[in-house]
Amino acid sequence: MQTKFASPIKGDNKGSSARLVTYLEKENADKELSEQEYFFSADRDKCNKYEVISQIDNNAKGQGLEKKDDRFYSIIVSPSKNELAEMGDDSQKLREYTRNVMENYASGFCNNKGENRNLTSKDLVWYAKIETERKHNFDSNEVKEGLAKSGELKEGDQRHIHIIVSRCEARENRHVFEADNSQNKEKTTQLSPMVKNQKIFSRDNFYRNNEQTFDKQFTYQRNKEETYDYCNALKNGTKKDYEQALQKDQIRRSKEKELVQNRRIGMSM
């Protein structure tokens, strides 16, 4: 299970969320209304893009944020192929898991003394969306090795989740539209997952908790090689650890390349 704070588009998160929200609607472009994938929140499965933009943007207004401050954060949750298979072809299970991820996010915040703020995801303003497609980038290993072309869709189950969450705790009335903005002047706590002080928010613990939540929710038997701690240790470990991991990865890629080549030969016959 890979969780990361990142945006799928270039740009910052110090202004409106409109550009990011509009980008995340791209898979709906050629679909019938009944087939489109909606945003969802802590308690609703169908939220349109205009609500998302309004709620995220307006929750930051009047909160005393400076121009240099982030207004919202973008989180990408990417289950592995094995985890997706364990979950099955049920988008509702993916939504429920995402809601548990945001419970982990909310409960991870502490004050300056290290005391937990005891927040739940309903104390936040957040929306998420399931995407089903990924494309090969020009600098990906598959493109460099000739296994795929840049811009081609990746094969297999590529479901992943994009989450947009306001920097500020939700106001008393969580649904703050522009028309209500003048009546909602109270300032709420700023919650930044990017702080350096791990006592206030630990991204490592957030990643671990998401992994453990998945295992519990789906009774998933996770191998050591799949754990965040193992992968993180290899990434930041010794040269020997890195070389061993690299060798295994090269063997895997060689086998994948051979399979693709054999498949292409079979298709041309």
Secondary structure, 3 states (H helix, E strand, C coil): CEEEECCCCCCCCCCCCHHHHHHCCHHHCCCCHHHCCCEECCCCCCECHHHHHHHHHHHHCCCCCCCCCCCEEEEEEECCHHHHHHHCCCHHHHHHHHHHHHHHHHHCCECCCCCECCCCHHHCCEEEEEECCCECCCCCHHHHCCCCCCCCECCCCCCEEEEEEECECCCCCCCCCHHHHHHCCCCCCECCCCCCCCCCCCHHHHHHHHHHHHHHHHCCCCCHHHCHHHHHHHHCCCHHHHHHHHHHHHHHHHHHHHHHHHHHHHHHC
